[in-house]
């Protein structure tokens, strides 16, 4: 199936200091794509989905702490979306995700009620709290990954992949149907707190090379400074200025990794991302990523 995320919409930000590492496994079984991602530090991912894609997710490790569009996520929650993704993880953890090409699903199973129910029951962004079904879905996906890993024969793995949609689609449809729309908690994407944070994020990314103060962000959000700090800490776990610093540090790191080493000056990249004091910048960069900017450039 095509990539779940729409091209050029994904933004990724490391939120905690350290040497970030992620392990991933993908099980591609059109029209489904299963993924497992394990990470060691907090991060944020935002992206739009392709028009024909939907996604359902549960945590793979019960110790995972995260927020889905600002709403807390734990082992008892099931996240679903047909529009976009906004995940902020705190500390180490792991997620299971099922990407669905809905058009391909209908073509593959045109007369199957479960396939129709699955495509009809995901609208926009939703978050359901259902410990039993979350555990059931997590166990089934874990079993599928375990089976795929232990099958040495490519023929047997091919049979598993071919049968996977028929196994998983009924379960996914059952999970969503067990929660009528009135009992599915829509993430607080329109609350004042989350809206304020998102407005500030947009402003920060558009003005990374400028001086941005708490008063500027207060004016953008329409919130008093103290209320805005509380909103940021509730949604991101950071103050607005700390969050801005992490956006900038991640931007420098991406730019250095993409640069032509012989034609790049670190000071130029740093100032382009709003860092004016090179000593402070270098110390912050090393504290965040565990290496110097020059090491990133030369790696």
C-alpha positions as CSV (number, residue, x, y, z in Angstrom):
1,X,0.0,0.0,0.0
2,X,1.0,3.6,-0.4
3,X,2.6,5.4,2.6
4,X,0.1,6.2,5.3
5,X,1.5,9.7,5.7
6,X,0.9,12.4,3.1
7,X,4.2,13.5,1.4
8,X,6.1,16.3,3.1
9,X,3.8,16.7,6.0
10,X,5.6,14.7,8.7
11,X,7.5,16.7,11.3
12,X,9.6,15.0,14.0
13,X,11.0,16.6,17.1
14,X,13.2,15.0,19.9
15,X,11.8,16.4,23.2
16,X,14.3,14.9,25.7
17,X,18.1,15.0,25.9
18,X,20.1,11.9,25.0
19,X,21.1,9.7,22.1
20,X,17.7,9.0,20.5
21,X,17.2,5.4,19.2
22,X,14.2,3.8,17.6
23,X,13.7,0.1,16.6
24,X,11.0,-0.6,14.1
25,X,9.3,-3.6,12.5
26,X,6.9,-3.4,9.6
27,X,4.6,-6.1,8.4
28,X,3.1,-5.2,5.0
29,X,0.0,-7.1,4.2
30,X,-2.0,-5.0,1.7
31,X,-4.4,-3.4,2.3
32,X,-3.0,-3.3,5.9
33,X,0.4,-2.3,7.2
34,X,1.3,-3.2,10.7
35,X,4.1,-1.4,12.5
36,X,5.9,-1.7,15.8
37,X,8.1,1.1,17.0
38,X,10.1,1.1,20.2
39,X,11.9,4.3,21.4
40,X,14.1,5.3,24.3
41,X,13.3,9.1,24.6
42,X,10.4,11.4,24.4
43,X,9.6,12.8,21.0
44,X,6.7,14.4,19.0
45,X,5.4,13.4,15.6
46,X,2.8,15.4,13.5
47,X,1.6,14.5,10.0
48,X,-1.4,14.4,7.7
49,X,-2.6,11.1,6.4
50,X,-3.1,10.3,2.8
51,X,-6.8,10.8,1.7
52,X,-7.4,7.0,1.4
53,X,-5.6,6.1,4.6
54,X,-6.8,5.5,8.2
55,X,-4.8,4.5,11.2
56,X,-5.6,2.7,14.5
57,X,-3.0,2.5,17.3
58,X,-2.4,1.1,20.8
59,X,0.6,1.2,23.0
60,X,2.8,-1.9,22.7
61,X,4.4,-1.5,26.1
62,X,2.2,-0.7,29.2
63,X,4.9,1.6,30.6
64,X,4.4,4.0,27.6
65,X,3.4,7.5,28.5
66,X,2.1,9.6,25.6
67,X,-0.5,12.2,24.5
68,X,-2.7,11.9,21.4
69,X,-3.8,15.4,20.3
70,X,-3.1,16.5,23.9
71,X,-5.2,13.7,25.5
72,X,-3.4,11.1,27.8
73,X,-2.8,7.7,26.3
74,X,-2.1,4.5,28.2
75,X,-2.5,0.8,27.9
76,X,-6.3,1.1,28.1
77,X,-6.8,3.5,25.1
78,X,-7.3,3.0,21.4
79,X,-6.5,5.8,19.0
80,X,-8.0,6.1,15.6
81,X,-7.7,8.7,12.8
82,X,-8.6,9.3,9.2
83,X,-7.1,12.8,8.9
84,X,-3.9,13.5,10.9
85,X,-1.5,12.4,13.7
86,X,-0.3,14.3,16.7
87,X,1.6,12.1,19.1
88,X,3.9,13.3,22.0
89,X,5.7,10.5,23.9
90,X,7.3,11.0,27.3
91,X,10.3,8.8,28.0
92,X,10.8,5.3,26.7
93,X,7.9,3.2,25.2
94,X,6.5,1.4,22.2
95,X,3.5,1.7,19.9
96,X,1.6,-0.7,17.6
97,X,-0.1,0.9,14.6
98,X,-2.3,-0.5,11.9
99,X,-2.4,1.6,8.7
100,X,-5.3,0.9,6.4
101,X,-5.7,1.7,2.7
102,X,-9.5,2.1,2.8
103,X,-10.0,2.2,-0.9
104,X,-7.9,-1.0,-1.4
105,X,-9.8,-2.6,1.5
106,X,-13.1,-2.1,-0.1
107,X,-11.8,-3.4,-3.5
108,X,-10.3,-6.5,-1.8
109,X,-13.4,-7.2,0.3
110,X,-16.3,-5.6,-1.6
111,X,-19.1,-7.6,-0.1
112,X,-17.7,-8.0,3.4
113,X,-19.7,-6.3,6.2
114,X,-16.6,-6.1,8.5
115,X,-14.6,-4.2,5.9
116,X,-17.5,-1.8,5.3
117,X,-18.0,-1.3,9.0
118,X,-14.3,-0.6,9.5
119,X,-14.2,2.1,6.9
120,X,-17.4,3.7,8.1
121,X,-16.5,3.9,11.8
122,X,-13.4,6.1,11.5
123,X,-14.1,9.7,11.1
124,X,-11.6,12.4,11.8
125,X,-9.7,11.8,15.1
126,X,-10.9,9.8,18.0
127,X,-9.7,8.2,21.2
128,X,-11.6,5.4,23.0
129,X,-10.9,4.1,26.5
130,X,-11.5,0.3,26.5
131,X,-9.1,-1.7,28.5
132,X,-10.4,-5.1,27.3
133,X,-10.4,-4.4,23.6
134,X,-7.1,-2.5,23.8
135,X,-5.5,-5.6,25.4
136,X,-7.2,-7.9,22.8
137,X,-5.9,-5.8,19.9
138,X,-2.4,-5.5,21.4
139,X,-2.2,-9.3,21.9
140,X,-3.4,-10.1,18.4
141,X,-0.8,-7.7,16.8
142,X,1.9,-9.1,19.0
143,X,1.0,-12.6,18.0
144,X,1.1,-11.7,14.3
145,X,4.6,-10.1,14.6
146,X,5.9,-13.0,16.6
147,X,4.5,-15.5,14.1
148,X,6.1,-13.6,11.2
149,X,9.5,-13.5,13.0
150,X,9.5,-17.2,13.8
151,X,8.5,-18.5,10.4
152,X,11.7,-19.3,8.5
153,X,9.9,-20.4,5.4
154,X,9.1,-17.5,3.0
155,X,6.1,-19.6,1.8
156,X,4.7,-19.8,5.3
157,X,5.3,-16.1,5.9
158,X,3.6,-15.3,2.6
159,X,0.6,-17.4,3.7
160,X,0.5,-15.4,7.0
161,X,0.6,-12.1,5.2
162,X,-2.1,-13.1,2.8
163,X,-4.4,-14.3,5.6
164,X,-3.6,-11.3,7.9
165,X,-6.4,-8.9,6.7
166,X,-9.0,-11.6,7.1
167,X,-7.8,-12.1,10.7
168,X,-7.4,-8.5,11.7
169,X,-10.2,-6.6,9.9
170,X,-13.0,-8.4,11.9
171,X,-11.2,-7.6,15.1
172,X,-10.7,-3.9,14.2
173,X,-14.3,-3.6,13.1
174,X,-15.5,-5.2,16.3
175,X,-13.3,-2.9,18.4
176,X,-14.7,0.3,16.8
177,X,-18.3,-0.9,16.7
178,X,-18.2,-1.6,20.4
179,X,-17.9,2.1,20.9
180,X,-20.7,4.1,19.3
181,X,-19.8,7.6,18.4
182,X,-21.3,9.1,21.5
183,X,-18.9,7.0,23.7
184,X,-15.8,7.8,21.8
185,X,-13.9,10.7,23.3
186,X,-12.8,13.1,20.6
187,X,-9.3,14.4,21.5
188,X,-9.4,18.0,22.7
189,X,-8.2,19.4,19.4
190,X,-10.6,22.3,19.7
191,X,-10.1,23.2,23.4
192,X,-8.5,26.5,24.1
193,X,-5.4,25.0,25.7
194,X,-4.4,22.7,22.8
195,X,-5.4,25.3,20.2
196,X,-3.2,27.9,21.9
197,X,-0.2,25.5,21.9
198,X,-0.7,24.6,18.3
199,X,-0.9,28.3,17.3
200,X,2.4,28.9,19.1
201,X,4.0,25.9,17.5
202,X,3.0,27.2,14.0
203,X,4.4,30.6,14.9
204,X,7.6,29.2,16.3
205,X,8.3,27.1,13.1
206,X,7.6,30.1,10.9
207,X,10.0,32.4,12.9
208,X,12.8,30.1,14.0
209,X,15.4,32.7,13.0
210,X,13.8,35.5,15.0
211,X,13.8,36.4,18.7
212,X,10.6,35.0,20.2
213,X,9.6,35.9,23.7
214,X,6.9,34.7,26.1
215,X,5.1,37.9,25.5
216,X,5.1,37.3,21.7
217,X,3.6,33.8,22.3
218,X,1.1,35.2,24.8
219,X,-0.1,37.6,22.1
220,X,-0.3,34.8,19.5
221,X,-2.3,32.5,21.7
222,X,-4.5,35.1,23.4
223,X,-3.5,33.6,26.8
224,X,-1.8,35.2,29.8
225,X,1.8,34.1,30.2
226,X,1.2,31.9,33.2
227,X,-1.8,30.2,31.6
228,X,0.2,29.6,28.4
229,X,3.0,28.0,30.4
230,X,0.5,25.7,32.1
231,X,-1.0,24.8,28.7
232,X,2.4,23.9,27.2
233,X,3.4,21.8,30.2
234,X,0.1,19.9,30.1
235,X,0.4,19.2,26.3
236,X,4.1,18.9,25.8
237,X,5.6,18.6,29.3
238,X,7.8,21.6,28.6
239,X,7.6,25.4,29.0
240,X,7.1,27.3,25.8
241,X,10.7,28.6,25.7
242,X,12.1,25.1,26.4
243,X,9.9,23.7,23.6
244,X,11.1,26.4,21.2
245,X,14.7,25.5,22.0
246,X,14.1,21.9,21.2
247,X,12.5,22.8,17.8
248,X,15.5,24.8,17.0
249,X,18.0,22.2,18.1
250,X,16.3,19.5,16.1
251,X,16.2,21.9,13.1
252,X,20.0,22.4,13.3
253,X,20.6,18.7,13.6
254,X,18.6,17.9,10.5
255,X,20.3,20.7,8.6
256,X,23.8,19.5,9.5
257,X,23.0,15.9,8.6
258,X,21.8,17.1,5.1
259,X,24.6,19.5,4.5
260,X,27.6,19.2,2.2
261,X,30.3,19.1,4.8
262,X,33.0,21.0,2.8
263,X,30.6,24.0,2.2
264,X,28.9,24.3,5.6
265,X,29.7,26.5,8.5
266,X,28.1,25.5,11.8
267,X,27.7,29.1,12.8
268,X,25.6,29.8,9.7
269,X,23.3,26.9,10.3
270,X,23.0,27.8,14.0
271,X,22.1,31.5,13.4
272,X,19.6,30.4,10.7
273,X,17.8,28.5,13.5
274,X,17.9,31.4,16.0
275,X,21.0,30.7,18.0
276,X,23.2,33.7,18.4
277,X,25.6,32.7,21.3
278,X,27.7,29.9,20.0
279,X,29.0,28.8,23.4
280,X,25.5,28.4,24.8
281,X,24.4,26.8,21.5
282,X,27.2,24.2,21.5
283,X,26.5,23.3,25.2
284,X,22.8,22.9,24.6
285,X,23.4,20.9,21.5
286,X,25.7,18.5,23.2
287,X,23.3,18.2,26.2
288,X,20.4,17.4,23.8
289,X,22.1,14.9,21.4
290,X,25.2,13.7,23.3
291,X,27.6,14.9,20.6
292,X,29.0,18.2,19.3
293,X,27.6,20.0,16.2
294,X,30.8,19.3,14.4
295,X,30.5,15.5,15.1
296,X,27.0,15.6,13.6
297,X,28.3,17.4,10.5
298,X,31.2,15.0,9.9
299,X,29.3,11.8,10.6
